[in-house]
Amino acid sequence: MTAPALLEAYSGRRPERLPVWFMRQAGRSLPEYRALREGVGMIESCLRPDLAAEITLQPVRRHGVDAAIFFSDIMVPLHLAGVDVTIQPGVGPVVAEPVRSAADVDRLVDHQPGDASAVAEAVRIVVAELDETPLIGFAGAPFTLAAYLVEGRPSRDHLAARTLMHADPESWRRLMRWAADISADFVRTQVRAGARAAQLFDSWAGALSLDDYASHAAPFSARTLAQVRSLGVPVVHFGTGTGELLGAMRDAGADVVGVDYRIPLDEANRRLGGTTVLQGNIDPALLDAPWDVLEAHVRDVVERGRSAPAHVVNLGHGVPPGTDPDVLTRLVALVHSL
């Protein structure tokens, strides 16, 4: 039997049909999602297997994308480990007790991975309905988790995290090892339950210089990725603002590098030596542009992606909440026609 197009591309081969899926395809852009989430908190919705499964499946049914991405949040493994974290509307993740000192790190690393049986059950429900469409598991990368833990909430420059990194490198390493293993445990739960690929999101890695990333973040992403790859699934490494970090992100152990909208795919391919499968990188801002503008952009992305060994079409970040779902459905049809 022929492998699904997504897995063909992730393995470095070009399938007959160009695969496409979207980061944040399950979520606020869909009216059926908003109806389902009415009155239910974010973390609760991630840990109710029936709800998480249904939300994961909604965009596959609606858009005909080539993969489902498991509906969860990068804060869920922290919550399961007993960290006091909430997701506040209009703010994002808020950690009740930020990690700022060696003593804070001591307190944190005593937390063990929690019971993820609800996550595994949701994955099993999804896989049973998806048939041959692959499910992608995911988690936040160690640096992004650590940045939230140190800052206590979203930050523009992650100054406190970068300060701890240099002021107390041993505490930083202990924090990052813990975050790496928490992320790996979360993804491995999804893979063991049936996810056929995995993606590590490093939302804030672009705040780091190449030297800082290579020394203080990449080794811990490598620790996570190695634990996931040992299960025999392809792994994608994605970050925003990471054009200067692409080689280091690939070398951390990724099969596929996700590229954000800031750098053309042919340039990303050049920087990676022409040997790495790419994913990306439609600019999410253009989803609300006139169709002829969006279509021309998508065709350009696909054309530039031809330089790579294989290409999975995606956005250069997530679906904005105000996106018209019909545009995404039409976009999938366009990509498949190319």
N, C-alpha and C positions, 0 to 999 in steps of 0.2 A: 504494500500500500504506500502511495506517495505521502511523504510527510507534509503537514500543513505548511502553507507558504511562509508563515512567520518563522517557523523552526528551520525551514530550508535556508532562509536568508540569514538567520542567526548563526547557522553553521558555515556561512561563507559561500553558499551557492545562490545563484539567481533563479528563483522560481518563475513559473510561467506567468503568474500574476503578482504584481508588485504589492507587497503587504502594507497595510496601514492600520494604525490604532492611535489613540490620542491620550496623552497624560491628562488626568482629571476628566476623562470621558464620562465617568460615573459621578454624577453630582449635580451641582446647582443649576446647570444650564437646562436640565430636564424637568418639565413640569411634573412628570410622574415621580421623580425623586423628591421634589419639594412636598408633594402630597404625602408620600410615604414617611418623610421625616418630621411631619407636623407634630410638634410637642415632644419630640424625642431628641435628647442631647447627642452630641457628636460621638463621644466615646461609647455611650450606651448603644447607639446605632451600629457601631463597629463590633460590639460584643454580643449582639443578638443574632444568632446564626441565620435565622430566616430573613431578617431585615438586610444584613450585610450581603447575603447571597442574592437577594432580589435586586438590590442596588447595583451589584456587580454585573448582573445579567442585563439590566435595562438598556444600556447603550449597544450591546451586541445585537439585541433584537431590533432596536430602532435603526441603527446606522449600518449594520452589516460589516463591522470592523473585523479584522483578522485575528484579534486577540481580546480577551477580557483582562483587565487589570484589577486585582483584588481590591475591593473597597475597604479601606481602613485608614489609619492615620499614623504618622511616624511617632506620635506620642503614645500609642496603645501599648507597645512593649514596656515603656516606662511605667505606665499606669498598672499594668499587670505585675510589675516588679515591686509595686508598693510605693512608687514615687508619687507625691501629692502634686498632680498636674491637672489642670483644667483647660478646656478650649473655650475661650470667651468670645462671643460674637463681636465682630468688628475689631478684635485685638489679635486673637490667635492663641497659641499655647502660652500658659502662664504657670510657672513652677513656684510653688509656695515657698520653698526654701532653696534659693539659689546656691550653687556650689562655688564658693569663692576662696577656700582655704584648704590646707592639708587635712584639717579636722573634718571639714565638710566632705572631702573625698572619702575619708575613712568611713564616715556615716553612710555615704551613698553605696560604696562597693560592698557593703554588707547585704545589700538587697540582691536576692537571687531571682532569676527568671520566674515569672509567675505562671499560673495555670492558663495555658492557651488552648484548652480543649474547645472553647467556643469558636475560636479562629479555625481550628482544624475541621470542625463540623460545618462551618460556613463554606469552606473550600470544597468539602466533599459534596455538598448540595450543588454548588456551582458546576463542578466537574461532571456530575451526573447529567446535568441539563445541557452542557456545552457540546457534548458529543466530541467531534474532532477539533473544534476551535480551542486553541490552547489558552490556559489561564496563566498569567504572569503574577508571581508573588513579588512582594516588595517590602522594603524597610528603608528607614533613614540611615545615611552613612554616619559613622562615628563622629566626624567633626560637626555635622549639623546637629546631632543629638547633644553633643557636648556644648555647642554654642548656646542652645536653648537652656541647658542645665545651668550654665555659668551666668548667662545674661538674665535668666528668669522670665524672659519674654522676647518677642521678636525685636531685632536690632538692625540698624542700618549698617553699622561698621564692625559689630562684634568686638568692640574694644576690650571689654572685660575678659572675654575668652582669649583673645590674642595676648593680653597682658599675663594671664595665668600661664599660658603656654611658655612664655619666656622667663617669667619671674620665679616659677616653681616647676621646672620641667619634669621632675619626678612625679609630683602630684598630677600633672597633666597626663603623663604616660599611664598612670594608674586609672585615671578617669577614662582615657581613651580605650584602654584594654577592656574595661568594663562595658563601655558603650558598644565596642566592636562585638563582644560576645552576646550582649543583649540583642543586638540587631541580627546576628547570625542565628541565634536560637529562634527568633521570630520568623525569619525567612525559611529556615529548615522545617519549621512546623508546617508552613504552607506547602513546601515542596513534598514533604512526606505524605501530605493529605491529597496531593494530586496536581499541584502547580507544575508546569512543564518548562518554565523559565523564571528568571528572577531579575529584578532591577533594584539597584542601590541608588537612592536619591541623595545627592550631596547639595542641598539647596543653597548652602552658604559658603561652599568652598571657594567661590569667586572672590571672597573677601581676603584670601591669602595670597601672598607672593608665591612664586614657584618654589623658592627655597624653603619657605615655611611649610608649604603644602607637602613637599617631598620629605621633609624631616619630621614634621609634627602631625601629619594627617594621613598621608598615603600608606604608611606601614600598617595603620590600623584598619583602613579600608581593605588592604590586602588580607588582613587577618579575618575579616568578615567574609570576603569573597572566597577565600580558600575553603572555609567551612561549608559554603554553599556549593561551590564547584565540586566538592568531594561527593555530592549526591548525584552528579552526572547531568546537571542541567546547564544550559547556557546562561551567562550573566551579563547584564547591561550595567554600565556605570554612567550615570548622568549627573551633571551639575550645571548651575547657571553662572554665567560670567566666567567660564572656565576655558576660554580659548587658548590661554597660555599654559594650561595645565593638562591638555588632552593627552599628551604622551605619557605623563606620569599617571594619569587616571587609567589608561590602557595597561601600563606596566604593573599596576597594582593587581592585575589578574582578571581583567575584563575580556570577554569574548567580543563584546559590542560596546562602542562608545556613543553615548547620546550627545548630540551637539545642539546647543541652544541657538536662538535666532540671531545672535550677534556676529556670527562668522559663517561665510558661505561653505557649503559642504565640500566643494572642490579644494578650498584652502585647508579645511580640516583634514581632508584626505592627504594633501601634500604634507602637512605637519606630522601626520601619522605614518608617513612612508608608503602609503598606497597599499597597505596590507591588512587594514582593520575594517570590519563591518561597521557601517555608520547607521545611526538612527536620528531622524529629525527632518527638517528643522524649520517648518512653516512658522512664520511670525504670527503669534496669536492676535496681534492687533489688526491684521488684515482679514480676520474672520468677519469683521463688521464693515469691511470695505465693499464697494460695488463688486458684483460677481466677476466682471471682466478683469478687474484689478487682482482679485484673489486668484482667479484661474491662471493668469499670466505668471503670478508669483509661484503657484504650485508647480506649473510646468517648468519653471526655472529651477526650483528646488530639485525636482526629479531629474532634470538634465544634469545638474551639477553632481547629483548623487551617483550618476552612472560611472563616475571616475573611480568609485570605491569597489572592492570585491563584491559587496552586496549592500543593499540599502533597504531599511524599513522606514517608511514615511511616518512622520509624527509631527507634533508641534515642537517649537523651540522652547516651550514651557507648557503650562497646563491650559485647558479650556477656560476662558474667562466666564464668570457666572452669567453674564448677560448675553452670551452667544445664542443666536437663533439655532435650535437643533436641526432645522431643515438644511441649514448651510453645511453642517457637518455631514449629514446624509448625502447631500449632493457632492461634497468634497470626496467622500469615500468612492462614490461612483466614478468620479473623474480620475482618481488615482488608479482604480482598477482598470480603467480604459486605457491607461498609459503603459 
